[in-house]
Amino acid sequence: MKRRASADLEERPTTKKVAVETNGSTQFCDGLLQQAEEYHHQYVTSEPYKHGVIQNLLVPQLLRNVRTEIQANLSFTPKETDIYKIHQSGDLANLDGLDDSSLKLLPSLLTLRDALYSPAFRAFLSTVTGAGPLSGKKTDMAINVYTPGCHLLCHDDVIGSRRVSYILYLTDPDRPWRPEWGGALRLYPTHIHETDNGTKVKVPSPDFSVSIPPVFNQLSFFAVQPGESFHDVEEVHAHNPGSKDDDDSRVRMAISGWYHIPQEGEDGYVAGLEESLAERSSLQQLQSSADQLDRPPSSKHLYKSSNAETAEAVTRSVSVLEQADEEPTLSETDFDFLLKYIAPTYLTPDTLDSVSDTFSDECSIWLGTFLGKKFSSSLRNFTLQEESQVLPTEVEAIESKTAWRVARPPHKQRFLYQQASDATNQHIHDSPIRDLMQNLLPSEAFRKWLQLATGLTLSSYDLCTRRFRRGKDYTLATGYSGEESQLEIILAITPSHGWGGDEDAAPDGKTNNNQQPRGTMENPTDDASTITNRDIEELTFGGYVAYMAGEDAEVDSNDGHSSDGVEVPQDLGTGARASRPSTKKRKPEKADAAVYKASADDEDDGVLFSMPACWNTLGLVLRDQGVMRFVKYVSQRAPGDRWDIVGEFGVIRDDEQSSAGDQSESQQNARPRLILEHEESETEIESSDEDEDDV
């Protein structure tokens, strides 16, 4: 649709101005606006925090007409970040900017917007919520469409001058929405926790306590409260294969938006209030982001040979290592030990040289068929057996009856985890996973192997087994704030087939880069009819891990994670990708079928490294400040749970090593770091050449 020229806007009053001058009450169901006190009583007694639900808000025919106009005339853009996956229209507050011919196509939508922001309804909503005056000048609304696989993860809606959040449902009135289809608005209770310095902070529970399914002509709303109004939108579930049901009716269409505090010139405007609210919001978010309240807690262990409580001890340990040999070597005992776990290919000098060369250039690599056949077979049998057991759904039952703990808070992460320090848990028994966690990964032999594979010197480790349940778990994008780079490993051990990534990781280690990524959309926008008839096979399952360049404008300086979400490319859910910051010409590499990486697209989309849910694959990433990391929400329709073991390894800096003795220039340059250039707010990253897909 075309926008009106600015001259046309000046010739006649805009619709928005007319809305402020008219009452708008005739569009609401009879007697509704006279029931403010009744709804107020329901609102103030609601749990887990104050919220309201109004059935039959407007004259039904108006909303039917709005649905018809939307389906016939509006287009939607598919959007996906770490926190949501939706189809969204433009800002409906800007409808006044459309030209006259376009406005004539949307008369009912204009009437609806004007009614929602009319003085009569704003006064009604202000009385119900007790939130104070609401602005009629600053409108803020959009149409969001959730099809199967779409979701919105836990957040509190606190941005800027927002005062009341609302959702008006436009689902099919002739085929009522069924709760088992998902798409519910879910509210999370908060609990007060005390930090080490005595500060009391509200932290949301990993379990929601109220679920509000969509209903045509239903308005759900709540006052925006920093650190308290946590909510999400449940994934819209796909139909079960073979059932008579289909997905065409599972289109959760809704108008969602916010009422803001009065703006300058409006009744109730208070100078400086918006700035004060922003400051309060930032303080609350800073407190609620305290890492000491996060689970799993940090569990860093120093290696015995670098049990360094002081910088001098670190230097001495490095000096001893360098004097003995310029790089670690695997003894016969080390080799025999590692051979119990790791595929023999990765213990040969040629393969280690190939891995080291690639990692030196790329700062990341992923290795297929990493564990040996015998050990990986027992590991897969164990994980499949675990998945066959029915888990409790609530946190308290999970942590009291199983070996798992639940990661939290949900506005950062949610998944099941085990740590090596959980050995006292009576539900934990010997298993291949415990064998990896307690024997292989923390061993001095594996440390040597990592150092040979990466060219880094490692001082500490922190290990965790994670299990991401279907329809529940994820981690949101969080920045790394350490002063020094750290080596991160991801041992992917997802036992189920059909994710799209494990097919790529062929047994011979080669990637299939010609595979069409599942979930790729041909067009950048969809009209409503396209959305309702989307083929179910185009759905992706999530579960991929991604490292992305953080942008200053998106990252909150207090806690290092994004408030609006980190936008991800549509093909990120399938296949691995890696980008290298180095601009130097790569030297010829030895071909080795067991080691591979996937090249990035030519377009710089900020993705530094990604790896889908897959089986028996090791990812190595050198992570620097500013690099965001997340695991995408695992869809309810995924073929199984996503499993991995992750490790964070401390890296001793070059200058600490050089303080123990002089190093050659080549030695000092052999410690690659993934460094982000922030000139002009962009990251300079060279894409991999297409002919370098295999190492």
LINCOR-V60698 format. One record per residue. RES is the residue in three letters. PSI is psi in degrees with one decimal (* if undefined). OMEGA is omega in radians with two decimals (999 if undefined). BURIAL is 1 if it has 9 or more other ideal C-beta (glycine too) atoms within 8 Angstrom, else 0. Layout:
{{RES	PSI	OMEGA	BURIAL} {RES	PSI	OMEGA	BURIAL}}
This chain:
{{MET	147.3	-3.10	0} {LYS	149.7	3.06	0} {ARG	147.0	3.04	0} {ARG	146.7	3.05	1} {ALA	155.8	-3.10	0} {SER	-32.1	3.13	0} {ALA	-39.7	3.11	0} {ASP	-35.3	-3.14	1} {LEU	-30.9	-3.11	1} {GLU	-16.9	-3.03	0} {GLU	-29.1	-3.12	0} {ARG	154.8	-3.12	0} {PRO	143.1	3.11	0} {THR	160.5	3.10	0} {THR	-34.8	-3.11	1} {LYS	-40.5	3.14	1} {LYS	-39.1	3.10	0} {VAL	-37.4	-3.11	1} {ALA	-37.3	-3.12	1} {VAL	-28.6	-3.05	1} {GLU	-17.4	-3.11	0} {THR	161.1	-3.07	0} {ASN	-48.0	3.09	0} {GLY	-0.5	-3.02	1} {SER	-19.3	-3.08	1} {THR	-14.8	-3.12	0} {GLN	-11.6	-3.11	1} {PHE	155.8	3.14	1} {CYS	147.9	-3.06	0} {ASP	129.1	3.03	0} {GLY	-5.3	-3.07	0} {LEU	-47.4	-3.03	1} {LEU	-9.9	3.08	1} {GLN	2.0	-3.11	0} {GLN	27.4	-3.07	0} {ALA	-42.1	-3.11	1} {GLU	-37.5	3.11	0} {GLU	-45.4	3.11	0} {TYR	-30.9	3.11	1} {HIS	-41.9	3.12	1} {HIS	-43.0	3.10	0} {GLN	-36.2	-3.09	1} {TYR	-48.8	-3.03	1} {VAL	-16.7	3.13	0} {THR	5.6	-3.07	0} {SER	158.6	3.11	1} {GLU	156.6	0.08	0} {PRO	-14.9	2.96	0} {TYR	168.7	-3.02	1} {LYS	124.0	3.10	1} {HIS	163.7	-3.13	1} {GLY	153.9	3.07	1} {VAL	124.3	3.12	1} {ILE	119.2	3.06	1} {GLN	150.8	3.08	0} {ASN	60.3	-3.09	1} {LEU	-48.6	-3.01	1} {LEU	169.0	3.04	1} {VAL	120.6	-3.01	0} {PRO	-38.1	-3.10	1} {GLN	-32.4	3.10	0} {LEU	-46.4	-3.12	1} {LEU	-32.7	3.05	1} {ARG	-43.1	3.12	1} {ASN	-37.8	3.11	1} {VAL	-44.9	3.11	1} {ARG	-43.9	-3.13	1} {THR	-43.5	3.14	1} {GLU	-40.2	3.14	1} {ILE	-47.1	-3.09	1} {GLN	-30.7	-3.07	1} {ALA	-27.6	-2.90	0} {ASN	-16.5	-3.05	0} {LEU	149.0	3.05	1} {SER	155.7	-3.09	0} {PHE	143.2	3.12	1} {THR	123.5	3.06	1} {PRO	129.3	-3.13	1} {LYS	137.6	3.10	1} {GLU	129.7	3.02	1} {THR	-173.8	3.07	1} {ASP	-23.1	-3.02	1} {ILE	-19.2	-3.13	1} {TYR	165.7	2.98	1} {LYS	113.8	-3.03	1} {ILE	174.7	2.90	1} {HIS	129.4	-2.98	1} {GLN	143.2	3.02	1} {SER	179.0	2.99	1} {GLY	176.8	3.14	0} {ASP	118.2	-3.12	0} {LEU	-13.2	3.07	1} {ALA	-17.9	-3.11	1} {ASN	15.4	3.13	0} {LEU	-30.4	-3.12	1} {ASP	-20.2	-3.13	0} {GLY	-4.7	3.12	0} {LEU	153.9	3.08	1} {ASP	168.2	-3.03	1} {ASP	-38.6	-3.12	0} {SER	-35.0	3.11	0} {SER	-39.3	3.14	1} {LEU	-34.0	-3.13	1} {LYS	-19.4	3.12	0} {LEU	-12.1	-3.02	1} {LEU	44.3	-3.09	1} {PRO	-39.1	-3.11	1} {SER	-37.1	3.10	1} {LEU	-40.2	3.08	1} {LEU	-42.0	3.12	1} {THR	-41.2	3.13	1} {LEU	-47.5	-3.14	1} {ARG	-43.1	-3.12	1} {ASP	-35.0	3.12	1} {ALA	-43.7	-3.11	1} {LEU	-31.9	-3.12	1} {TYR	18.3	3.10	1} {SER	155.6	3.10	1} {PRO	-38.3	-3.08	1} {ALA	-47.3	-3.09	1} {PHE	-34.2	3.09	1} {ARG	-37.7	3.09	1} {ALA	-40.7	3.10	0} {PHE	-49.3	-3.09	1} {LEU	-34.8	3.09	1} {SER	-40.1	3.11	1} {THR	-42.4	-3.11	1} {VAL	-44.2	-3.04	1} {THR	-21.3	-3.04	1} {GLY	22.9	-3.05	1} {ALA	-3.9	-3.11	1} {GLY	-178.7	-3.10	0} {PRO	145.9	-3.13	1} {LEU	143.4	-3.06	1} {SER	138.1	2.97	1} {GLY	-9.0	-3.14	1} {LYS	-40.4	-3.12	1} {LYS	92.5	3.09	0} {THR	153.0	-3.01	1} {ASP	97.1	-3.07	1} {MET	152.6	3.11	1} {ALA	161.1	3.07	1} {ILE	123.1	3.09	1} {ASN	131.9	3.13	1} {VAL	123.9	3.10	1} {TYR	117.9	3.02	1} {THR	172.8	-3.13	1} {PRO	129.4	-3.10	1} {GLY	-18.9	3.14	1} {CYS	151.7	-3.04	1} {HIS	165.4	3.02	1} {LEU	121.9	-3.03	1} {LEU	176.3	-2.94	1} {CYS	132.3	3.11	1} {HIS	173.4	-3.09	1} {ASP	4.0	3.07	1} {ASP	7.7	-3.04	1} {VAL	104.7	3.04	1} {ILE	127.5	3.01	0} {GLY	-129.2	-2.98	0} {SER	18.7	-3.14	1} {ARG	137.2	3.13	1} {ARG	-40.2	3.13	1} {VAL	131.9	3.08	1} {SER	143.4	-3.12	1} {TYR	157.6	3.04	1} {ILE	124.6	3.07	1} {LEU	117.6	-3.00	1} {TYR	135.0	3.11	1} {LEU	37.3	3.10	1} {THR	167.3	-3.07	1} {ASP	116.5	-3.11	1} {PRO	-18.1	-3.09	1} {ASP	-6.0	3.06	0} {ARG	87.3	-3.02	0} {PRO	141.7	3.12	0} {TRP	138.1	3.13	1} {ARG	134.3	-3.09	0} {PRO	-32.0	-3.12	0} {GLU	-7.7	3.06	0} {TRP	-8.0	-3.11	1} {GLY	-153.8	3.09	1} {GLY	11.8	-3.09	1} {ALA	148.9	2.93	1} {LEU	123.7	-3.06	1} {ARG	133.4	-3.08	1} {LEU	138.7	-3.06	1} {TYR	128.9	3.06	1} {PRO	155.9	3.07	1} {THR	153.4	3.09	1} {HIS	145.5	-3.10	0} {ILE	125.8	3.08	0} {HIS	151.9	-3.14	1} {GLU	128.2	3.13	0} {THR	175.5	-3.10	1} {ASP	-29.7	-3.14	0} {ASN	9.7	3.06	0} {GLY	-0.2	3.13	0} {THR	131.4	3.11	0} {LYS	126.8	-3.03	0} {VAL	138.5	3.03	1} {LYS	126.9	-3.13	1} {VAL	130.4	-3.13	1} {PRO	145.5	3.07	1} {SER	150.3	3.04	1} {PRO	-17.2	-3.13	1} {ASP	132.1	3.00	0} {PHE	158.5	-3.13	1} {SER	-16.5	3.13	1} {VAL	133.5	3.10	1} {SER	125.8	-3.09	1} {ILE	99.1	-3.12	1} {PRO	154.6	3.10	1} {PRO	142.4	3.04	1} {VAL	134.4	3.12	1} {PHE	133.4	3.09	1} {ASN	27.5	3.09	1} {GLN	135.1	3.07	1} {LEU	123.7	3.01	1} {SER	139.8	-3.05	1} {PHE	159.9	3.08	1} {PHE	155.2	3.06	1} {ALA	135.9	3.13	1} {VAL	122.1	-3.08	1} {GLN	117.3	-3.13	1} {PRO	130.5	3.08	1} {GLY	13.4	-3.11	1} {GLU	-40.4	-3.02	1} {SER	53.5	-3.12	1} {PHE	134.6	-3.12	1} {HIS	166.0	3.01	1} {ASP	175.0	3.02	1} {VAL	118.8	-3.14	1} {GLU	143.7	3.07	1} {GLU	138.1	2.98	1} {VAL	122.8	-3.01	1} {HIS	140.8	3.04	1} {ALA	156.6	3.11	1} {HIS	155.8	3.10	1} {ASN	132.2	3.12	0} {PRO	135.5	3.13	0} {GLY	-10.4	3.14	0} {SER	160.2	3.13	0} {LYS	-19.0	3.14	0} {ASP	160.9	3.05	0} {ASP	-179.2	-3.07	0} {ASP	-3.4	-3.08	1} {ASP	-31.8	-3.13	0} {SER	-9.0	-3.10	0} {ARG	61.7	3.12	1} {VAL	104.6	-3.12	1} {ARG	88.8	3.12	1} {MET	133.8	-3.13	1} {ALA	151.8	2.95	1} {ILE	120.7	3.13	1} {SER	151.0	-3.12	1} {GLY	-163.0	-3.05	1} {TRP	150.0	2.89	1} {TYR	134.6	-3.08	1} {HIS	166.8	3.06	1} {ILE	154.2	-3.14	1} {PRO	141.0	3.11	1} {GLN	168.0	-3.11	1} {GLU	131.0	-3.11	0} {GLY	-12.8	3.12	0} {GLU	153.8	3.04	1} {ASP	135.2	3.13	0} {GLY	-1.8	3.13	0} {TYR	134.2	3.10	1} {VAL	117.7	-3.13	0} {ALA	131.5	3.09	0} {GLY	-4.4	-3.09	0} {LEU	-40.3	-3.12	1} {GLU	-41.8	3.11	1} {GLU	-38.1	3.13	0} {SER	-41.3	3.12	0} {LEU	-39.1	3.12	1} {ALA	-39.8	3.12	1} {GLU	-42.2	3.10	0} {ARG	-41.4	3.13	1} {SER	-44.6	-3.14	1} {SER	-40.2	3.12	1} {LEU	-44.5	-3.13	0} {GLN	-41.5	3.14	1} {GLN	-35.7	3.10	1} {LEU	-43.8	-3.14	1} {GLN	-43.1	-3.08	1} {SER	-13.6	3.14	1} {SER	5.8	-3.10	1} {ALA	122.2	-3.07	1} {ASP	-26.8	-3.09	0} {GLN	-16.5	3.09	0} {LEU	-7.1	-3.10	1} {ASP	150.2	2.98	1} {ARG	131.2	0.17	0} {PRO	148.8	3.09	1} {PRO	159.5	3.06	0} {SER	139.4	-3.12	0} {SER	60.6	-3.07	1} {LYS	137.2	3.09	1} {HIS	135.2	3.06	0} {LEU	141.4	3.03	1} {TYR	147.4	-3.09	1} {LYS	-37.6	-3.10	0} {SER	-6.2	3.03	0} {SER	47.0	3.13	1} {ASN	72.5	-2.90	1} {ALA	110.5	3.01	1} {GLU	-15.0	3.11	0} {THR	161.7	3.12	0} {ALA	-31.6	3.14	0} {GLU	-38.3	-3.14	0} {ALA	-38.6	3.08	1} {VAL	-45.2	-3.12	1} {THR	-41.6	-3.13	1} {ARG	-41.7	-3.12	1} {SER	-39.5	3.11	1} {VAL	-39.3	-3.13	1} {SER	-43.2	3.11	1} {VAL	-42.5	-3.14	0} {LEU	-43.4	-3.10	1} {GLU	-35.5	-3.14	1} {GLN	-34.7	3.14	0} {ALA	-42.1	-3.13	0} {ASP	147.4	-3.08	0} {GLU	-18.6	3.04	0} {GLU	153.0	-3.11	0} {PRO	149.7	3.10	1} {THR	148.5	3.12	0} {LEU	121.1	3.09	1} {SER	171.9	3.10	0} {GLU	-37.2	3.10	0} {THR	-43.1	3.10	0} {ASP	-45.7	-3.10	1} {PHE	-46.3	-3.14	1} {ASP	-38.4	3.14	0} {PHE	-49.4	-3.10	1} {LEU	-31.0	-3.11	1} {LEU	-20.6	3.08	1} {LYS	-22.4	-3.03	0} {TYR	-47.3	-2.95	1} {ILE	143.2	3.09	1} {ALA	137.6	-3.06	1} {PRO	-30.5	-3.11	0} {THR	-38.2	-3.04	1} {TYR	2.3	3.11	1} {LEU	1.9	3.13	1} {THR	146.9	-3.14	0} {PRO	-40.8	-3.12	0} {ASP	-44.3	-3.14	0} {THR	-43.0	3.12	1} {LEU	-38.3	3.07	1} {ASP	-42.1	3.14	1} {SER	-44.1	3.11	1} {VAL	-46.0	-3.10	1} {SER	-41.8	3.13	1} {ASP	-45.0	-3.13	1} {THR	-45.0	-3.13	1} {PHE	-37.0	3.13	1} {SER	-37.5	-3.14	1} {ASP	-39.8	-2.97	1} {GLU	-22.0	-3.00	1} {CYS	11.1	3.08	1} {SER	154.6	3.11	1} {ILE	153.4	2.98	1} {TRP	141.1	-2.95	1} {LEU	117.7	-3.11	1} {GLY	156.3	3.13	1} {THR	53.4	-3.00	1} {PHE	-44.2	-3.13	1} {LEU	147.0	3.14	1} {GLY	159.9	-3.02	1} {LYS	-45.1	-3.08	0} {LYS	-46.8	-3.10	0} {PHE	-41.3	-3.12	1} {SER	-31.4	3.10	1} {SER	-45.3	3.12	0} {SER	-35.4	3.12	1} {LEU	-42.4	-3.13	1} {ARG	-41.3	3.10	1} {ASN	-39.5	-3.14	0} {PHE	-47.1	-3.10	1} {THR	-37.2	3.09	1} {LEU	-37.9	3.09	1} {GLN	-40.3	3.11	0} {GLU	-41.9	-3.12	0} {GLU	-24.5	3.14	1} {SER	-14.9	3.13	0} {GLN	138.0	3.14	0} {VAL	123.9	3.14	0} {LEU	148.2	2.96	1} {PRO	159.8	-3.10	0} {THR	-28.4	-3.07	0} {GLU	150.6	-3.04	0} {VAL	-48.0	-3.07	1} {GLU	-43.0	-3.14	0} {ALA	-39.2	3.13	1} {ILE	-47.4	-3.03	1} {GLU	-18.5	3.13	1} {SER	-19.7	-3.04	0} {LYS	-6.8	-3.12	0} {THR	177.0	3.12	0} {ALA	-2.8	-3.03	0} {TRP	151.6	2.92	1} {ARG	160.6	-3.09	1} {VAL	123.3	3.11	1} {ALA	147.5	-3.11	1} {ARG	168.4	0.00	1} {PRO	157.6	-3.01	1} {PRO	-15.4	3.06	1} {HIS	2.8	2.98	1} {LYS	-42.7	-3.00	1} {GLN	157.6	2.96	1} {ARG	124.3	3.06	1} {PHE	169.7	3.05	1} {LEU	144.9	-3.12	1} {TYR	159.4	2.97	1} {GLN	144.0	3.06	1} {GLN	160.2	3.13	1} {ALA	-29.5	-3.13	1} {SER	-1.9	3.14	0} {ASP	16.9	-3.03	1} {ALA	-23.7	-3.13	0} {THR	-9.9	3.12	0} {ASN	121.5	-3.05	0} {GLN	-16.8	-3.12	0} {HIS	-6.2	-3.14	0} {ILE	129.3	3.14	1} {HIS	167.1	3.12	0} {ASP	138.3	-3.12	0} {SER	165.6	3.07	0} {PRO	-33.6	3.11	1} {ILE	-43.5	3.10	1} {ARG	-33.4	3.10	1} {ASP	-44.3	3.10	1} {LEU	-44.2	-3.06	1} {MET	-35.6	-3.02	1} {GLN	-19.0	-3.06	0} {ASN	-61.3	-3.05	0} {LEU	-60.8	-2.93	1} {LEU	-35.3	3.10	1} {PRO	3.0	-3.02	1} {SER	156.7	3.06	1} {GLU	-32.4	3.13	1} {ALA	-42.5	3.12	1} {PHE	-33.7	3.05	1} {ARG	-45.4	3.11	1} {LYS	-42.9	-3.14	1} {TRP	-44.7	3.12	1} {LEU	-40.4	-3.13	1} {GLN	-37.8	3.07	1} {LEU	-36.6	-3.09	1} {ALA	-26.6	-3.03	1} {THR	-19.2	-3.05	1} {GLY	12.5	-3.13	1} {LEU	159.8	3.01	1} {THR	122.5	-2.98	1} {LEU	141.4	-3.06	1} {SER	-23.6	-3.05	1} {SER	168.9	3.12	1} {TYR	153.1	3.08	1} {ASP	116.3	-2.99	1} {LEU	148.8	3.13	1} {CYS	133.5	2.99	1} {THR	132.5	-3.10	1} {ARG	144.5	3.06	1} {ARG	118.0	-3.12	1} {PHE	112.2	-3.08	1} {ARG	146.6	3.08	1} {ARG	135.4	3.06	1} {GLY	12.8	-3.08	0} {LYS	-42.4	-2.76	0} {ASP	157.9	-3.02	1} {TYR	170.4	2.81	1} {THR	138.0	3.09	1} {LEU	160.1	-3.06	1} {ALA	124.6	-3.14	1} {THR	136.3	3.14	1} {GLY	156.3	3.07	1} {TYR	126.2	-3.03	1} {SER	3.1	-3.13	0} {GLY	147.5	3.13	0} {GLU	-30.8	-3.13	0} {GLU	150.2	3.05	0} {SER	153.8	3.03	1} {GLN	147.9	3.07	1} {LEU	129.4	3.11	1} {GLU	136.3	3.10	1} {ILE	145.6	3.04	1} {ILE	108.1	3.07	1} {LEU	99.7	-3.08	1} {ALA	121.4	-3.10	1} {ILE	41.7	3.08	1} {THR	116.0	-2.97	1} {PRO	-19.6	-3.05	1} {SER	152.0	3.12	1} {HIS	164.7	2.97	0} {GLY	13.0	-3.14	0} {TRP	-20.3	-3.05	1} {GLY	-20.6	3.14	1} {GLY	-37.2	-3.10	1} {ASP	-22.9	3.03	1} {GLU	-31.7	3.14	1} {ASP	-36.3	-3.11	1} {ALA	78.9	-3.09	1} {ALA	156.6	-3.12	1} {PRO	-28.5	-3.13	0} {ASP	1.1	3.04	0} {GLY	-2.2	-3.11	1} {LYS	151.0	3.10	0} {THR	151.1	3.05	1} {ASN	87.9	-3.07	0} {ASN	-3.0	3.10	0} {ASN	-4.2	-3.12	0} {GLN	133.0	3.09	1} {GLN	123.0	-3.12	0} {PRO	132.4	3.09	1} {ARG	141.3	3.12	1} {GLY	-2.2	3.13	1} {THR	131.5	3.13	1} {MET	134.3	-3.06	1} {GLU	-34.0	-3.07	0} {ASN	146.9	-3.12	0} {PRO	-18.1	-3.14	0} {THR	159.6	3.12	0} {ASP	140.7	2.94	1} {ASP	172.6	-3.01	1} {ALA	-35.1	-3.13	1} {SER	-35.7	3.09	0} {THR	-41.7	-3.12	1} {ILE	-44.0	-3.06	1} {THR	-20.0	-3.11	1} {ASN	21.2	-3.11	0} {ARG	134.6	3.13	1} {ASP	130.4	-3.10	0} {ILE	-27.5	-3.10	1} {GLU	-10.9	3.12	0} {GLU	-6.5	-3.14	1} {LEU	143.0	3.00	1} {THR	163.8	-3.01	1} {PHE	-5.6	-3.08	1} {GLY	-151.9	3.07	1} {GLY	-0.4	3.12	1} {TYR	150.6	3.04	1} {VAL	139.1	-3.10	1} {ALA	139.3	2.98	1} {TYR	127.8	-3.06	1} {MET	150.8	3.09	1} {ALA	124.2	3.11	1} {GLY	140.4	3.08	1} {GLU	135.8	-3.06	0} {ASP	-35.4	-3.07	0} {ALA	-20.5	-3.06	0} {GLU	-20.0	-3.00	1} {VAL	126.4	3.08	1} {ASP	127.7	-3.05	1} {SER	-16.7	-3.09	0} {ASN	-44.3	-3.02	0} {ASP	-0.7	3.02	0} {GLY	10.5	3.08	1} {HIS	163.7	-3.02	1} {SER	141.9	3.09	1} {SER	-33.1	-3.11	0} {ASP	-5.2	-3.10	0} {GLY	151.9	3.11	1} {VAL	117.3	-3.08	1} {GLU	135.8	-3.09	0} {VAL	147.1	3.08	1} {PRO	153.1	-3.07	0} {GLN	-18.6	-3.12	1} {ASP	11.9	-3.01	1} {LEU	-19.3	-3.08	1} {GLY	-8.6	-3.12	1} {THR	136.3	3.09	1} {GLY	154.5	3.12	1} {ALA	153.7	3.12	1} {ARG	149.5	3.07	1} {ALA	141.3	3.07	1} {SER	146.3	-3.14	1} {ARG	139.2	3.13	1} {PRO	-14.3	-3.06	1} {SER	141.5	3.10	1} {THR	1.9	-3.12	0} {LYS	152.7	3.13	0} {LYS	131.4	-3.12	0} {ARG	142.3	3.09	0} {LYS	159.6	3.14	0} {PRO	140.6	-3.08	0} {GLU	152.3	3.06	1} {LYS	130.3	3.12	0} {ALA	131.3	3.11	0} {ASP	118.5	-3.03	1} {ALA	-17.8	-3.05	1} {ALA	-11.5	-3.09	1} {VAL	130.0	-3.13	1} {TYR	163.1	3.02	1} {LYS	160.5	3.10	1} {ALA	141.0	-3.11	1} {SER	151.6	3.11	1} {ALA	159.9	3.03	1} {ASP	159.9	3.12	1} {ASP	-32.7	-3.13	0} {GLU	133.1	3.13	0} {ASP	98.5	-3.11	0} {ASP	10.5	3.08	0} {GLY	-4.9	-3.13	1} {VAL	119.4	3.13	1} {LEU	-34.5	-3.12	1} {PHE	140.6	3.03	1} {SER	153.9	-3.14	1} {MET	125.5	-3.13	1} {PRO	167.6	3.00	1} {ALA	125.0	-3.07	1} {CYS	-179.3	-3.05	1} {TRP	136.2	2.94	1} {ASN	51.2	-3.14	1} {THR	133.3	3.13	1} {LEU	125.3	3.04	1} {GLY	137.2	3.09	1} {LEU	128.1	-3.11	1} {VAL	129.6	3.00	1} {LEU	113.3	-2.98	1} {ARG	131.8	-3.11	1} {ASP	172.2	3.09	1} {GLN	142.1	3.08	1} {GLY	-9.6	-3.13	1} {VAL	123.0	3.14	1} {MET	147.1	3.12	1} {ARG	140.7	3.04	1} {PHE	160.4	2.96	1} {VAL	119.1	-3.07	1} {LYS	140.2	3.09	1} {TYR	133.5	-3.13	1} {VAL	119.2	-3.07	1} {SER	150.2	3.09	1} {GLN	-23.7	-3.10	1} {ARG	4.8	3.13	1} {ALA	153.5	-3.11	1} {PRO	-10.3	3.13	0} {GLY	-172.7	3.05	1} {ASP	156.3	3.09	1} {ARG	128.1	-3.10	1} {TRP	144.5	2.94	1} {ASP	166.3	2.94	1} {ILE	124.3	-3.10	1} {VAL	149.7	3.12	1} {GLY	143.3	3.05	1} {GLU	123.0	-3.03	1} {PHE	125.1	3.10	1} {GLY	139.6	-3.12	1} {VAL	129.0	3.09	1} {ILE	128.1	-3.06	1} {ARG	160.3	3.10	0} {ASP	-42.0	-3.07	0} {ASP	-27.9	3.07	0} {GLU	-37.4	3.12	1} {GLN	-40.3	-3.11	1} {SER	-22.2	3.11	1} {SER	-20.1	3.11	0} {ALA	-11.8	-3.14	1} {GLY	161.1	-3.11	0} {ASP	142.9	3.06	0} {GLN	151.8	3.06	1} {SER	160.6	3.14	0} {GLU	-36.8	-3.14	0} {SER	-36.1	3.11	0} {GLN	-42.3	-3.10	0} {GLN	-32.2	-3.13	1} {ASN	-3.8	-3.09	0} {ALA	7.8	3.13	0} {ARG	84.9	-3.08	1} {PRO	148.1	3.06	1} {ARG	140.2	3.11	0} {LEU	95.7	-3.02	1} {ILE	132.0	-3.12	0} {LEU	130.1	3.06	1} {GLU	128.2	-3.06	0} {HIS	17.2	3.11	0} {GLU	131.5	-3.14	0} {GLU	31.0	3.06	0} {SER	27.4	3.11	0} {GLU	156.8	3.14	0} {THR	124.4	3.13	1} {GLU	108.9	-3.14	0} {ILE	125.5	-3.14	1} {GLU	131.6	3.10	1} {SER	152.1	3.10	1} {SER	145.9	3.09	1} {ASP	145.6	-3.08	0} {GLU	-26.8	-3.10	0} {ASP	13.4	3.14	0} {GLU	34.3	-3.09	1} {ASP	-32.9	-3.11	1} {ASP	142.0	3.08	1} {VAL	*	999	1}}
